[in-house]
Structures are given as C-alpha cells and as structure tokens.
Amino acid sequence: MFVPSLLRTRSQGTVSMTDQKDYATKEDLKNLKQDLKADLKDFKEEIIHRFHIISEDHLAQIKQLAEGITNLYEKSERDKAELKSEIREGRQEISPPSNFPTLSWTDV
C-alpha cells in the first residue's frame, strides 16, 4: 500500500529534511500500481469464491423448500381425495332407503 513516509526516504546515505522530496518516484508509483492490481485481483477472487459458497447454500435451501412445497401439495391432494370419498360415503348413509315412504305437503 501507498505509504508517503516510506516513499520520501532514500536508500542511499543520509538525507536532510531539505533534500527529501514530497512525492514518489515513477518507480515507486509503478510498484504501487502493480501491488494495488495484485491486491485488487486477490480481493476479486475472494469475493467470487465467497459468492459461490453463499449461492450454493442458497440453492440447497431453495431445493429443500421446493421439495417441502411439493410434499405439502401431494398431501393436500391425498387429503382432498379422502374427504371426497368420506363425503360420498356419508351421503350414501344418509339417503333414505328406496322403500322408505316419502311424504308431501298434500298428505298432511
């Protein structure tokens, strides 16, 4: 990373405060640029890696949710069919026998 105090010092001999420069050399900037590019590339790869991990987990959860919804739908269809058959059986039990006399208002 860019550290101005490190870029201002010179590796050859002692430099007085008046001889120090307040800017980086082209070589310093070139090295800094390369370092930043490498850091950015590493950061990008780490973000992509974490995204893949998170998306895999979410896909697994979505599949599990879809299976649960399918199971609930199938169970509700079974329950619906069972209720229909119980209703049909109940209607047959309630219906009067065919030889049962029927009354009308005119008979009263």
N, CA, C and O atoms as a printed pandas DataFrame, in Angstrom:
     atom_number atom_name residue_name chain_id  residue_number  x_coord  y_coord  z_coord
0              1         N          MET        A               1    0.830   -1.180    0.000
1              2        CA          MET        A               1    0.000    0.000    0.000
2              3         C          MET        A               1    0.880    1.251    0.000
3              4         O          MET        A               1    2.062    1.209    0.341
4              5         N          PHE        A               2    0.277    2.329   -0.384
5              6        CA          PHE        A               2    0.978    3.606   -0.507
6              7         C          PHE        A               2    1.203    4.202    0.872
7              8         O          PHE        A               2    0.259    4.512    1.600
8              9         N          VAL        A               3    2.473    4.353    1.212
9             10        CA          VAL        A               3    2.837    4.968    2.483
10            11         C          VAL        A               3    3.771    6.123    2.159
11            12         O          VAL        A               3    4.938    5.885    1.849
12            13         N          PRO        A               4    3.304    7.360    2.220
13            14        CA          PRO        A               4    4.113    8.508    1.812
14            15         C          PRO        A               4    5.452    8.615    2.526
15            16         O          PRO        A               4    6.452    8.975    1.903
16            17         N          SER        A               5    5.493    8.310    3.824
17            18        CA          SER        A               5    6.752    8.465    4.548
18            19         C          SER        A               5    7.810    7.490    4.035
19            20         O          SER        A               5    8.996    7.819    4.033
20            21         N          LEU        A               6    7.407    6.308    3.605
21            22        CA          LEU        A               6    8.359    5.356    3.072
22            23         C          LEU        A               6    8.836    5.779    1.691
23            24         O          LEU        A               6    9.989    5.539    1.332
24            25         N          LEU        A               7    7.972    6.395    0.927
25            26        CA          LEU        A               7    8.344    6.802   -0.416
26            27         C          LEU        A               7    9.257    8.021   -0.408
27            28         O          LEU        A               7    9.975    8.255   -1.380
28            29         N          ARG        A               8    9.244    8.789    0.651
29            30        CA          ARG        A               8   10.060   10.006    0.714
30            31         C          ARG        A               8   11.502    9.720    1.093
31            32         O          ARG        A               8   12.380   10.535    0.810
32            33         N          THR        A               9   11.767    8.594    1.721
33            34        CA          THR        A               9   13.139    8.290    2.149
34            35         C          THR        A               9   13.924    7.709    0.995
35            36         O          THR        A               9   13.366    7.091    0.089
36            37         N          ARG        A              10   15.213    7.915    1.042
37            38        CA          ARG        A              10   16.097    7.371    0.008
38            39         C          ARG        A              10   16.980    6.305    0.640
39            40         O          ARG        A              10   17.379    6.401    1.801
40            41         N          SER        A              11   17.271    5.284   -0.164
41            42        CA          SER        A              11   18.056    4.177    0.368
42            43         C          SER        A              11   19.549    4.494    0.412
43            44         O          SER        A              11   20.296    3.778    1.080
44            45         N          GLN        A              12   20.006    5.531   -0.269
45            46        CA          GLN        A              12   21.441    5.843   -0.318
46            47         C          GLN        A              12   21.768    6.993    0.621
47            48         O          GLN        A              12   21.338    8.126    0.403
48            49         N          GLY        A              13   22.508    6.706    1.637
49            50        CA          GLY        A              13   23.035    7.744    2.522
50            51         C          GLY        A              13   21.981    8.454    3.341
51            52         O          GLY        A              13   20.800    8.110    3.317
52            53         N          THR        A              14   22.443    9.447    4.061
53            54        CA          THR        A              14   21.574   10.244    4.911
54            55         C          THR        A              14   21.062   11.434    4.113
55            56         O          THR        A              14   21.813   12.103    3.405
56            57         N          VAL        A              15   19.794   11.672    4.244
57            58        CA          VAL        A              15   19.170   12.777    3.511
58            59         C          VAL        A              15   18.627   13.757    4.530
59            60         O          VAL        A              15   17.912   13.376    5.456
60            61         N          SER        A              16   18.966   15.002    4.357
61            62        CA          SER        A              16   18.442   16.010    5.284
62            63         C          SER        A              16   17.009   16.336    4.903
63            64         O          SER        A              16   16.560   16.004    3.806
64            65         N          MET        A              17   16.301   16.978    5.799
65            66        CA          MET        A              17   14.903   17.321    5.577
66            67         C          MET        A              17   14.742   18.205    4.341
67            68         O          MET        A              17   13.717   18.131    3.663
68            69         N          THR        A              18   15.716   19.022    4.044
69            70        CA          THR        A              18   15.593   19.907    2.888
70            71         C          THR        A              18   15.814   19.163    1.588
71            72         O          THR        A              18   15.345   19.610    0.541
72            73         N          ASP        A              19   16.525   18.025    1.625
73            74        CA          ASP        A              19   16.784   17.253    0.414
74            75         C          ASP        A              19   15.663   16.259    0.087
75            76         O          ASP        A              19   15.588   15.764   -1.038
76            77         N          GLN        A              20   14.795   15.964    1.057
77            78        CA          GLN        A              20   13.726   14.990    0.830
78            79         C          GLN        A              20   12.696   15.551   -0.143
79            80         O          GLN        A              20   12.420   16.751   -0.162
80            81         N          LYS        A              21   12.131   14.646   -0.954
81            82        CA          LYS        A              21   11.090   15.050   -1.894
82            83         C          LYS        A              21    9.727   14.736   -1.282
83            84         O          LYS        A              21    9.591   13.795   -0.499
84            85         N          ASP        A              22    8.732   15.519   -1.641
85            86        CA          ASP        A              22    7.383   15.298   -1.141
86            87         C          ASP        A              22    6.541   14.494   -2.113
87            88         O          ASP        A              22    5.312   14.548   -2.058
88            89         N          TYR        A              23    7.175   13.759   -2.988
89            90        CA          TYR        A              23    6.449   12.966   -3.960
90            91         C          TYR        A              23    7.205   11.661   -4.200
91            92         O          TYR        A              23    8.382   11.520   -3.867
92            93         N          ALA        A              24    6.476   10.717   -4.791
93            94        CA          ALA        A              24    7.063    9.408   -5.076
94            95         C          ALA        A              24    7.692    9.421   -6.459
95            96         O          ALA        A              24    7.297   10.194   -7.331
96            97         N          THR        A              25    8.660    8.565   -6.640
97            98        CA          THR        A              25    9.293    8.439   -7.948
98            99         C          THR        A              25    8.409    7.618   -8.871
99           100         O          THR        A              25    7.448    6.991   -8.427
100          101         N          LYS        A              26    8.738    7.626  -10.159
101          102        CA          LYS        A              26    7.977    6.840  -11.121
102          103         C          LYS        A              26    8.056    5.354  -10.788
103          104         O          LYS        A              26    7.076    4.622  -10.927
104          105         N          GLU        A              27    9.207    4.928  -10.358
105          106        CA          GLU        A              27    9.390    3.522   -9.987
106          107         C          GLU        A              27    8.510    3.167   -8.784
107          108         O          GLU        A              27    7.900    2.098   -8.751
108          109         N          ASP        A              28    8.449    4.069   -7.798
109          110        CA          ASP        A              28    7.593    3.845   -6.629
110          111         C          ASP        A              28    6.134    3.722   -7.050
111          112         O          ASP        A              28    5.419    2.835   -6.583
112          113         N          LEU        A              29    5.701    4.604   -7.925
113          114        CA          LEU        A              29    4.315    4.575   -8.381
114          115         C          LEU        A              29    4.028    3.325   -9.213
115          116         O          LEU        A              29    2.946    2.745   -9.124
116          117         N          LYS        A              30    4.993    2.924  -10.009
117          118        CA          LYS        A              30    4.828    1.717  -10.805
118          119         C          LYS        A              30    4.683    0.490   -9.897
119          120         O          LYS        A              30    3.817   -0.358  -10.115
120          121         N          ASN        A              31    5.541    0.410   -8.880
121          122        CA          ASN        A              31    5.455   -0.697   -7.915
122          123         C          ASN        A              31    4.135   -0.660   -7.162
123          124         O          ASN        A              31    3.507   -1.692   -6.924
124          125         N          LEU        A              32    3.732    0.538   -6.795
125          126        CA          LEU        A              32    2.469    0.689   -6.074
126          127         C          LEU        A              32    1.307    0.237   -6.949
127          128         O          LEU        A              32    0.402   -0.454   -6.482
128          129         N          LYS        A              33    1.336    0.627   -8.209
129          130        CA          LYS        A              33    0.282    0.237   -9.146
130          131         C          LYS        A              33    0.211   -1.283   -9.272
131          132         O          LYS        A              33   -0.877   -1.858   -9.257
132          133         N          GLN        A              34    1.364   -1.932   -9.396
133          134        CA          GLN        A              34    1.391   -3.387   -9.503
134          135         C          GLN        A              34    0.866   -4.044   -8.236
135          136         O          GLN        A              34    0.125   -5.025   -8.295
136          137         N          ASP        A              35    1.254   -3.496   -7.091
137          138        CA          ASP        A              35    0.773   -4.040   -5.818
138          139         C          ASP        A              35   -0.737   -3.887   -5.699
139          140         O          ASP        A              35   -1.429   -4.809   -5.268
140          141         N          LEU        A              36   -1.239   -2.729   -6.078
141          142        CA          LEU        A              36   -2.679   -2.490   -5.991
142          143         C          LEU        A              36   -3.449   -3.397   -6.943
143          144         O          LEU        A              36   -4.515   -3.904   -6.595
144          145         N          LYS        A              37   -2.914   -3.601   -8.140
145          146        CA          LYS        A              37   -3.561   -4.508   -9.082
146          147         C          LYS        A              37   -3.607   -5.926   -8.521
147          148         O          LYS        A              37   -4.625   -6.610   -8.628
148          149         N          ALA        A              38   -2.512   -6.357   -7.931
149          150        CA          ALA        A              38   -2.461   -7.705   -7.344
150          151         C          ALA        A              38   -3.446   -7.816   -6.184
151          152         O          ALA        A              38   -4.156   -8.814   -6.060
152          153         N          ASP        A              39   -3.489   -6.786   -5.333
153          154        CA          ASP        A              39   -4.434   -6.793   -4.213
154          155         C          ASP        A              39   -5.876   -6.812   -4.708
155          156         O          ASP        A              39   -6.716   -7.532   -4.167
156          157         N          LEU        A              40   -6.154   -6.024   -5.731
157          158        CA          LEU        A              40   -7.497   -5.971   -6.287
158          159         C          LEU        A              40   -7.890   -7.313   -6.903
159          160         O          LEU        A              40   -9.027   -7.762   -6.754
160          161         N          LYS        A              41   -6.951   -7.946   -7.589
161          162        CA          LYS        A              41   -7.227   -9.258   -8.175
162          163         C          LYS        A              41   -7.509  -10.292   -7.083
163          164         O          LYS        A              41   -8.442  -11.085   -7.207
164          165         N          ASP        A              42   -6.713  -10.288   -6.025
165          166        CA          ASP        A              42   -6.937  -11.206   -4.904
166          167         C          ASP        A              42   -8.292  -10.948   -4.256
167          168         O          ASP        A              42   -9.020  -11.882   -3.922
168          169         N          PHE        A              43   -8.618   -9.682   -4.084
169          170        CA          PHE        A              43   -9.901   -9.307   -3.477
170          171         C          PHE        A              43  -11.055   -9.793   -4.352
171          172         O          PHE        A              43  -12.032  -10.345   -3.845
172          173         N          LYS        A              44  -10.942   -9.590   -5.653
173          174        CA          LYS        A              44  -11.974  -10.029   -6.597
174          175         C          LYS        A              44  -12.165  -11.536   -6.515
175          176         O          LYS        A              44  -13.296  -12.018   -6.458
176          177         N          GLU        A              45  -11.067  -12.280   -6.509
177          178        CA          GLU        A              45  -11.158  -13.741   -6.431
178          179         C          GLU        A              45  -11.792  -14.192   -5.116
179          180         O          GLU        A              45  -12.563  -15.152   -5.092
180          181         N          GLU        A              46  -11.470  -13.508   -4.037
181          182        CA          GLU        A              46  -12.055  -13.852   -2.735
182          183         C          GLU        A              46  -13.558  -13.584   -2.728
183          184         O          GLU        A              46  -14.330  -14.391   -2.211
184          185         N          ILE        A              47  -13.973  -12.461   -3.298
185          186        CA          ILE        A              47  -15.401  -12.130   -3.373
186          187         C          ILE        A              47  -16.136  -13.172   -4.210
187          188         O          ILE        A              47  -17.202  -13.644   -3.817
188          189         N          ILE        A              48  -15.577  -13.527   -5.348
189          190        CA          ILE        A              48  -16.208  -14.533   -6.209
190          191         C          ILE        A              48  -16.297  -15.877   -5.481
191          192         O          ILE        A              48  -17.321  -16.557   -5.558
192          193         N          HIS        A              49  -15.249  -16.255   -4.789
193          194        CA          HIS        A              49  -15.244  -17.511   -4.042
194          195         C          HIS        A              49  -16.337  -17.514   -2.971
195          196         O          HIS        A              49  -17.081  -18.486   -2.838
196          197         N          ARG        A              50  -16.427  -16.439   -2.223
197          198        CA          ARG        A              50  -17.461  -16.360   -1.175
198          199         C          ARG        A              50  -18.865  -16.356   -1.776
199          200         O          ARG        A              50  -19.788  -16.953   -1.222
200          201         N          PHE        A              51  -19.016  -15.679   -2.912
201          202        CA          PHE        A              51  -20.320  -15.667   -3.580
202          203         C          PHE        A              51  -20.732  -17.079   -3.972
203          204         O          PHE        A              51  -21.890  -17.460   -3.799
204          205         N          HIS        A              52  -19.787  -17.859   -4.500
205          206        CA          HIS        A              52  -20.105  -19.231   -4.885
206          207         C          HIS        A              52  -20.518  -20.062   -3.675
207          208         O          HIS        A              52  -21.449  -20.862   -3.758
208          209         N          ILE        A              53  -19.839  -19.877   -2.570
209          210        CA          ILE        A              53  -20.193  -20.614   -1.351
210          211         C          ILE        A              53  -21.600  -20.253   -0.901
211          212         O          ILE        A              53  -22.407  -21.130   -0.593
212          213         N          ILE        A              54  -21.889  -18.954   -0.864
213          214        CA          ILE        A              54  -23.213  -18.498   -0.420
214          215         C          ILE        A              54  -24.297  -18.957   -1.384
215          216         O          ILE        A              54  -25.361  -19.401   -0.952
216          217         N          SER        A              55  -24.039  -18.853   -2.685
217          218        CA          SER        A              55  -25.060  -19.243   -3.664
218          219         C          SER        A              55  -25.320  -20.746   -3.618
219          220         O          SER        A              55  -26.460  -21.174   -3.797
220          221         N          GLU        A              56  -24.292  -21.550   -3.383
221          222        CA          GLU        A              56  -24.501  -22.993   -3.259
222          223         C          GLU        A              56  -25.402  -23.304   -2.069
223          224         O          GLU        A              56  -26.287  -24.156   -2.158
224          225         N          ASP        A              57  -25.177  -22.618   -0.964
225          226        CA          ASP        A              57  -26.005  -22.810    0.226
226          227         C          ASP        A              57  -27.446  -22.390   -0.061
227          228         O          ASP        A              57  -28.387  -23.086    0.324
228          229         N          HIS        A              58  -27.616  -21.261   -0.730
229          230        CA          HIS        A              58  -28.973  -20.800   -1.042
230          231         C          HIS        A              58  -29.670  -21.745   -2.011
231          232         O          HIS        A              58  -30.865  -22.005   -1.870
232          233         N          LEU        A              59  -28.943  -22.256   -2.986
233          234        CA          LEU        A              59  -29.556  -23.209   -3.920
234          235         C          LEU        A              59  -30.016  -24.471   -3.187
235          236         O          LEU        A              59  -31.085  -25.008   -3.478
236          237         N          ALA        A              60  -29.218  -24.934   -2.252
237          238        CA          ALA        A              60  -29.605  -26.113   -1.469
238          239         C          ALA        A              60  -30.868  -25.823   -0.659
239          240         O          ALA        A              60  -31.763  -26.664   -0.575
240          241         N          GLN        A              61  -30.938  -24.645   -0.071
241          242        CA          GLN        A              61  -32.122  -24.280    0.711
242          243         C          GLN        A              61  -33.353  -24.133   -0.178
243          244         O          GLN        A              61  -34.452  -24.517    0.222
244          245         N          ILE        A              62  -33.184  -23.585   -1.372
245          246        CA          ILE        A              62  -34.308  -23.429   -2.300
246          247         C          ILE        A              62  -34.809  -24.796   -2.750
247          248         O          ILE        A              62  -36.017  -25.011   -2.845
248          249         N          LYS        A              63  -33.894  -25.722   -3.028
249          250        CA          LYS        A              63  -34.298  -27.075   -3.415
250          251         C          LYS        A              63  -35.066  -27.751   -2.281
251          252         O          LYS        A              63  -36.069  -28.425   -2.517
252          253         N          GLN        A              64  -34.592  -27.568   -1.062
253          254        CA          GLN        A              64  -35.265  -28.154    0.094
254          255         C          GLN        A              64  -36.660  -27.545    0.255
255          256         O          GLN        A              64  -37.616  -28.260    0.555
256          257         N          LEU        A              65  -36.778  -26.261    0.062
257          258        CA          LEU        A              65  -38.071  -25.587    0.147
258          259         C          LEU        A              65  -39.020  -26.096   -0.935
259          260         O          LEU        A              65  -40.197  -26.333   -0.666
260          261         N          ALA        A              66  -38.517  -26.266   -2.151
261          262        CA          ALA        A              66  -39.347  -26.774   -3.255
262          263         C          ALA        A              66  -39.830  -28.186   -2.956
263          264         O          ALA        A              66  -40.983  -28.515   -3.235
264          265         N          GLU        A              67  -38.972  -29.020   -2.397
265          266        CA          GLU        A              67  -39.380  -30.375   -2.031
266          267         C          GLU        A              67  -40.469  -30.343   -0.965
267          268         O          GLU        A              67  -41.428  -31.112   -1.026
268          269         N          GLY        A              68  -40.319  -29.459    0.004
269          270        CA          GLY        A              68  -41.333  -29.331    1.050
270          271         C          GLY        A              68  -42.674  -28.882    0.494
271          272         O          GLY        A              68  -43.720  -29.388    0.901
272          273         N          ILE        A              69  -42.646  -27.933   -0.434
273          274        CA          ILE        A              69  -43.887  -27.460   -1.051
274          275         C          ILE        A              69  -44.537  -28.579   -1.854
275          276         O          ILE        A              69  -45.756  -28.747   -1.813
276          277         N          THR        A              70  -43.728  -29.348   -2.587
277          278        CA          THR        A              70  -44.257  -30.469   -3.364
278          279         C          THR        A              70  -44.895  -31.503   -2.438
279          280         O          THR        A              70  -45.974  -32.018   -2.731
280          281         N          ASN        A              71  -44.236  -31.804   -1.334
281          282        CA          ASN        A              71  -44.792  -32.771   -0.373
282          283         C          ASN        A              71  -46.113  -32.270    0.206
283          284         O          ASN        A              71  -47.062  -33.041    0.351
284          285         N          LEU        A              72  -46.176  -30.977    0.536
285          286        CA          LEU        A              72  -47.427  -30.427    1.071
286          287         C          LEU        A              72  -48.545  -30.486    0.038
287          288         O          LEU        A              72  -49.688  -30.800    0.371
288          289         N          TYR        A              73  -48.216  -30.185   -1.212
289          290        CA          TYR        A              73  -49.220  -30.237   -2.274
290          291         C          TYR        A              73  -49.748  -31.658   -2.441
291          292         O          TYR        A              73  -50.957  -31.865   -2.542
292          293         N          GLU        A              74  -48.846  -32.634   -2.468
293          294        CA          GLU        A              74  -49.265  -34.029   -2.618
294          295         C          GLU        A              74  -50.123  -34.471   -1.436
295          296         O          GLU        A              74  -51.116  -35.176   -1.617
296          297         N          LYS        A              75  -49.744  -34.060   -0.227
297          298        CA          LYS        A              75  -50.530  -34.417    0.955
298          299         C          LYS        A              75  -51.907  -33.775    0.892
299          300         O          LYS        A              75  -52.902  -34.416    1.232
300          301         N          SER        A              76  -51.981  -32.524    0.465
301          302        CA          SER        A              76  -53.289  -31.864    0.384
302          303         C          SER        A              76  -54.166  -32.540   -0.668
303          304         O          SER        A              76  -55.380  -32.634   -0.484
304          305         N          GLU        A              77  -53.579  -33.011   -1.761
305          306        CA          GLU        A              77  -54.354  -33.727   -2.777
306          307         C          GLU        A              77  -54.875  -35.057   -2.215
307          308         O          GLU        A              77  -56.017  -35.437   -2.476
308          309         N          ARG        A              78  -54.043  -35.755   -1.452
309          310        CA          ARG        A              78  -54.498  -37.013   -0.827
310          311         C          ARG        A              78  -55.628  -36.745    0.160
311          312         O          ARG        A              78  -56.630  -37.460    0.174
312          313         N          ASP        A              79  -55.462  -35.705    0.990
313          314        CA          ASP        A              79  -56.497  -35.357    1.956
314          315         C          ASP        A              79  -57.791  -34.956    1.256
315          316         O          ASP        A              79  -58.880  -35.300    1.715
316          317         N          LYS        A              80  -57.678  -34.238    0.161
317          318        CA          LYS        A              80  -58.843  -33.804   -0.611
318          319         C          LYS        A              80  -59.594  -35.022   -1.159
319          320         O          LYS        A              80  -60.820  -35.088   -1.072
320          321         N          ALA        A              81  -58.857  -35.982   -1.721
321          322        CA          ALA        A              81  -59.478  -37.198   -2.258
322          323         C          ALA        A              81  -60.134  -37.999   -1.137
323          324         O          ALA        A              81  -61.222  -38.548   -1.312
324          325         N          GLU        A              82  -59.472  -38.063    0.004
325          326        CA          GLU        A              82  -60.022  -38.796    1.146
326          327         C          GLU        A              82  -61.311  -38.144    1.642
327          328         O          GLU        A              82  -62.283  -38.835    1.944
328          329         N          LEU        A              83  -61.318  -36.829    1.723
329          330        CA          LEU        A              83  -62.526  -36.119    2.164
330          331         C          LEU        A              83  -63.677  -36.313    1.183
331          332         O          LEU        A              83  -64.825  -36.488    1.592
332          333         N          LYS        A              84  -63.368  -36.281   -0.108
333          334        CA          LYS        A              84  -64.418  -36.502   -1.105
334          335         C          LYS        A              84  -65.033  -37.885   -0.946
335          336         O          LYS        A              84  -66.252  -38.044   -1.025
336          337         N          SER        A              85  -64.189  -38.879   -0.724
337          338        CA          SER        A              85  -64.727  -40.241   -0.570
338          339         C          SER        A              85  -65.541  -40.346    0.724
339          340         O          SER        A              85  -66.567  -41.026    0.742
340          341         N          GLU        A              86  -65.112  -39.694    1.795
341          342        CA          GLU        A              86  -65.883  -39.713    3.042
342          343         C          GLU        A              86  -67.225  -39.017    2.858
343          344         O          GLU        A              86  -68.238  -39.464    3.395
344          345         N          ILE        A              87  -67.234  -37.932    2.108
345          346        CA          ILE        A              87  -68.486  -37.221    1.869
346          347         C          ILE        A              87  -69.442  -38.092    1.062
347          348         O          ILE        A              87  -70.635  -38.153    1.360
348          349         N          ARG        A              88  -68.909  -38.774    0.027
349          350        CA          ARG        A              88  -69.744  -39.675   -0.763
350          351         C          ARG        A              88  -70.320  -40.790    0.110
351          352         O          ARG        A              88  -71.502  -41.118    0.005
352          353         N          GLU        A              89  -69.488  -41.367    0.964
353          354        CA          GLU        A              89  -69.953  -42.433    1.856
354          355         C          GLU        A              89  -70.996  -41.889    2.821
355          356         O          GLU        A              89  -71.991  -42.560    3.098
356          357         N          GLY        A              90  -70.783  -40.688    3.333
357          358        CA          GLY        A              90  -71.741  -40.086    4.255
358          359         C          GLY        A              90  -73.073  -39.819    3.584
359          360         O          GLY        A              90  -74.119  -40.005    4.206
360          361         N          ARG        A              91  -73.066  -39.392    2.345
361          362        CA          ARG        A              91  -74.309  -39.147    1.611
362          363         C          ARG        A              91  -75.057  -40.450    1.393
363          364         O          ARG        A              91  -76.284  -40.489    1.481
364          365         N          GLN        A              92  -74.334  -41.500    1.114
365          366        CA          GLN        A              92  -74.996  -42.784    0.903
366          367         C          GLN        A              92  -75.621  -43.280    2.190
367          368         O          GLN        A              92  -76.695  -43.881    2.165
368          369         N          GLU        A              93  -74.960  -43.036    3.327
369          370        CA          GLU        A              93  -75.510  -43.471    4.608
370          371         C          GLU        A              93  -76.743  -42.650    4.971
371          372         O          GLU        A              93  -77.666  -43.186    5.585
372          373         N          ILE        A              94  -76.788  -41.381    4.617
373          374        CA          ILE        A              94  -77.894  -40.505    4.972
374          375         C          ILE        A              94  -79.108  -40.728    4.055
375          376         O          ILE        A              94  -80.246  -40.551    4.492
376          377         N          SER        A              95  -78.886  -41.103    2.821
377          378        CA          SER        A              95  -80.006  -41.257    1.899
378          379         C          SER        A              95  -80.991  -42.303    2.423
379          380         O          SER        A              95  -80.596  -43.351    2.932
380          381         N          PRO        A              96  -82.262  -41.996    2.288
381          382        CA          PRO        A              96  -83.270  -42.962    2.750
382          383         C          PRO        A              96  -83.297  -44.190    1.829
383          384         O          PRO        A              96  -82.964  -44.104    0.647
384          385         N          PRO        A              97  -83.685  -45.290    2.377
385          386        CA          PRO        A              97  -83.796  -46.481    1.534
386          387         C          PRO        A              97  -84.861  -46.264    0.447
387          388         O          PRO        A              97  -85.736  -45.407    0.570
388          389         N          SER        A              98  -84.757  -47.050   -0.592
389          390        CA          SER        A              98  -85.678  -46.862   -1.724
390          391         C          SER        A              98  -87.124  -47.193   -1.354
391          392         O          SER        A              98  -88.036  -46.642   -1.971
392          393         N          ASN        A              99  -87.371  -48.051   -0.393
393          394        CA          ASN        A              99  -88.734  -48.403    0.001
394          395         C          ASN        A              99  -89.257  -47.507    1.125
395          396         O          ASN        A              99  -90.344  -47.751    1.648
396          397         N          PHE        A             100  -88.508  -46.487    1.498
397          398        CA          PHE        A             100  -88.914  -45.566    2.557
398          399         C          PHE        A             100  -90.026  -44.677    2.021
399          400         O          PHE        A             100  -89.889  -44.096    0.944
400          401         N          PRO        A             101  -91.114  -44.565    2.751
401          402        CA          PRO        A             101  -92.225  -43.746    2.245
402          403         C          PRO        A             101  -91.871  -42.261    2.306
403          404         O          PRO        A             101  -91.276  -41.796    3.278
404          405         N          THR        A             102  -92.224  -41.561    1.310
405          406        CA          THR        A             102  -91.995  -40.124    1.275
406          407         C          THR        A             102  -93.314  -39.410    1.500
407          408         O          THR        A             102  -94.368  -39.858    1.051
408          409         N          LEU        A             103  -93.237  -38.315    2.189
409          410        CA          LEU        A             103  -94.438  -37.531    2.472
410          411         C          LEU        A             103  -94.366  -36.207    1.738
411          412         O          LEU        A             103  -93.288  -35.644    1.543
412          413         N          SER        A             104  -95.481  -35.739    1.350
413          414        CA          SER        A             104  -95.526  -34.417    0.754
414          415         C          SER        A             104  -96.490  -33.571    1.543
415          416         O          SER        A             104  -97.178  -34.081    2.427
416          417         N          TRP        A             105  -96.556  -32.314    1.250
417          418        CA          TRP        A             105  -97.421  -31.406    1.993
418          419         C          TRP        A             105  -98.909  -31.713    1.714
419          420         O          TRP        A             105  -99.779  -31.377    2.517
420          421         N          THR        A             106  -99.158  -32.298    0.668
421          422        CA          THR        A             106 -100.562  -32.615    0.356
422          423         C          THR        A             106 -101.081  -33.760    1.213
423          424         O          THR        A             106 -102.289  -33.913    1.395
424          425         N          ASP        A             107 -100.156  -34.567    1.739
425          426        CA          ASP        A             107 -100.569  -35.706    2.576
426          427         C          ASP        A             107 -100.885  -35.273    3.996
427          428         O          ASP        A             107 -101.515  -36.032    4.733
428          429         N          VAL        A             108 -100.485  -34.119    4.395
429          430        CA          VAL        A             108 -100.664  -33.690    5.776
430          431         C          VAL        A             108 -102.016  -33.149    6.030
431          432         O          VAL        A             108 -102.319  -32.745    7.152
